[in-house]
Amino acid sequence: MLHVHEITKQLPNGKQLLKGISFSVSKGEFVGILGPSGAGKTLTMKCLNGLLKPTTGSVKINLPNQNIVDLANINRKDLKFIRQHIGVIFQGFNLVKRLTALENVMIGKLGQINVFRSLFYGFTDHEAELAMETLKKVKMDGLAHRKVESMSGGEMQRVAIARAMYQDPIMILADEPIANLDPSNARSIMKLLKPLSENMPVIGVFHQPDIIMEYCTRVIAIKDGKFFTTATQNEF
């Protein structure tokens, strides 16, 4: 479970970008965050994965061992460990285009393996098999050995989702994962993301209200850096 409580972000000049945002997301929920440009959606997401520390407030995550950590109040070593287990899917894919789909999936676990082994021995056959199984789940196993630079936007986003899944994440964060896709590919990506919420919280930032209402179990609206409203799928 993710519990965000009264997070704020203030610049040195006193300007407040986030103004006391609070919400919770549980396993089984696929939550979409909506709002106009500059509302604070991406800033909120950065607080959720530890890239940005809020000025005040807390971002608490329940770990598999039942411990609860606060990403807003954690040392760098522990934060690095936690971030290795948060699957992040970016609008721009963040793939290494000269590598194959399979290689891109496997490097999602680079932070979890011994540095010496990663430098001199690479990944094991078993790790490659697991990566291939993950690509199969997103229907990309047939393109596993193709370099991603030759792929379409929809195909690259499927690889990015597989990479996030391969990390064995405790939570998935998707920052505008369908922003550059046509409606058909956008819906295909949403169909892949929604089932992941059965095992972990899935939170995404979106600009397409119609698609969110079709696939997300709940919507959170942010405006001017503040929590504006929320609604479940039954209330849309």
N, C-alpha and C positions, 0 to 999 in steps of 0.2 A: 504493500500500500504506500502511496505517496500522499503526504500531508503538507500543504503549503500554508503558512500562517503569517499574515500581515507583512509580506515582504515589501520593502521600499528600496528604491535606488535613487540616491541624490548625488548630483555633480558637485565638484568643489565650489562652484559659484552659487550653490544653493538650489539650483533648479531640480525639481523632483521629476524623475522619469517614470518610476513606479510608485504607486500611492496606496500601499496597504492591501495588496492582492492576497486573497485566501481561497483555497479550494482543496478538495481531496479527490484522489482517484484510486479505485480498488481494482484488484484482479477481476477480469470479466468486463471491464469498461474500456471502450474505445472513445476517447474524449477529443473533440475538435475544439480548438481555440480560434475564435473569429474576432475580427476587428479591423477598422480602417488602417491604412498605412500610418506608422508612427504612433500607434495606440499602445505599444509596449509588448506585443506578442513575442517577438524574437528575443527581447531582453528577458522576458519571463522564462523562455525556454533555456536561455543561457544560465539562468539561476538554477534551473532544474537539473542540469548536467554538470554543474560545478565550474563552468567556464567563467561565470561572473558571480562574485560574492555580493549579496544584497547588503545595503547599508544597515538595515534592521530587518528582523523577522527570521523565520526558520523554514527550511526545506527538509523535511524528515522522510526517510525511506526505511521501510521494514526489510531487513535482509533475510535470506533463507534460513539463517541460524536463529531467527527471532530477535536479533539485536536491532536497535533503531539508531540510525546515524542522522546527523543534521549536517547537510552539505554547506550550510551557512556558517557552521562553527566546527571545523574539522581541520586537522593538520594535513600538510601537503602529501605525506606518504600515504595516509589513509584515503585521501581524496583520489590519488592516482589509482589506488586499488579499486575503489568504488566505480570510478569512471570506466575502468576496463570492463565492467559488467553492466554498463548502460549502453544499449544499442542506439546509435544516432544515425538517422537518415537525413541527408541534406538535399536541398533544392538542386544544387549543382553537382550532385552525386558524390564528389570527392573521391573518385576512383583514379588509379594510376593507369592512364590510357595506354601506355606501352606494354602493360601486362595483360595476361589473359583473364577471363572471367574467374576461372578457378583460382588463379594466383591472387586476384583482388579479394576474393572471399577469405582465403587463408591468412592474408596479412591483417585481417580484422583481429586476429589473436596474437599479433606480435608482442603486445604489451604483457601477455600472460605467460610467455615462455622465457626460458633462460636466455640472456643476451648472447652468451658465448655460443650456445647451440644455434640461435637464429643466424649468427654471423657465419659460422663455419659448416653447419650441417643442414640448416633449413628445416623444413617440416617433414614429419614422418609419413610413411605410406598410410598409416591409420588416419592421420589428420587430413590427408588428401581425400581419403574415402569419405570422411565425415563432411568435408567441404562439398564433395560431389553430391552427396545425399541432400545437402541443404540447397544446392542449385536445382536439384530435381524438384524440390518442394515449390520452387517458384517457376518451374517449367523452363529452366535455362540450362539443363544438363547437356542438351544437344549443342550448345554453343560454349561449353566449358573451356575449350582450348582456343577460342577465338579472342583476339585482342579487343579490348573494349572500345578502342578508338574507332573501330569499324561498325559499332552498334548504334541502334537508334536510341532516342531518349528513353523510351519505354523499356527497352532491353537493359540499358544501363541502370535504370532505377530498380529493376528486378535484381540485378547483381548487387546493388547497394543494400537492398532489403535482405538478401541472402547473407551478405557480410555481417549485418547487424544480428541476424538470427544465429550465425555461427559463433558469436561471442558468448552464448549461453546467458543472455541478458536477464536482469531482474526487472527491467523496464525498457520500453522502446519510446524514443522521442523522434518525431518526424517533423522537420522544419520545412514547410511548404513542399512536400514531396511530389505534388502533382501540378505545381505552378507552370511548368514548361511543357506540359503534355496535352494532347488533344483529348476531347471528352471520352473517347473509347479507351485510350490508354490510361487515362485518369481513373476510370471506373475499374479497370483491370488491377491497378495498383491498390485501390481501396479494398478490392475483394481479397487481396493478399494480406493486407494489414489487419483487417477486422478479425479473422480467426486467431491471430496472435494474442489478442486480448483475453482469450480463454485461459492463458497461463501467466499473464503479467499485465500490468497497466500499460496501455498504449495511448500516448498523447501526441496530437499533431496540430500544427498551425496551418490554417487553410484560408483561401480567399473565395471559395466556391460554396456558397450557402446551400445550393440545391444538392450538391454531391454530399456534403456533410450530413444533411438531413436524411439522406438515403442510407448512409453507412454507419455514421457515428451513433453510439448509444446515448451520448450526452454532448451538449454544446455549451461552451463557456464564452461569453462575449466580454471583451476588454475594450475600454474606450478612455482615451486621455490618461493612460497609465493606471486606471482603476478597474476593479471588477464591476461589470455593468449588469449582467444577468446570466442565468443558466437555465437550461431546459433539457429534459430527457426526450428520448425519441418519441414517446407517447404524447408529449406535450407540444411537439412541433406543429 
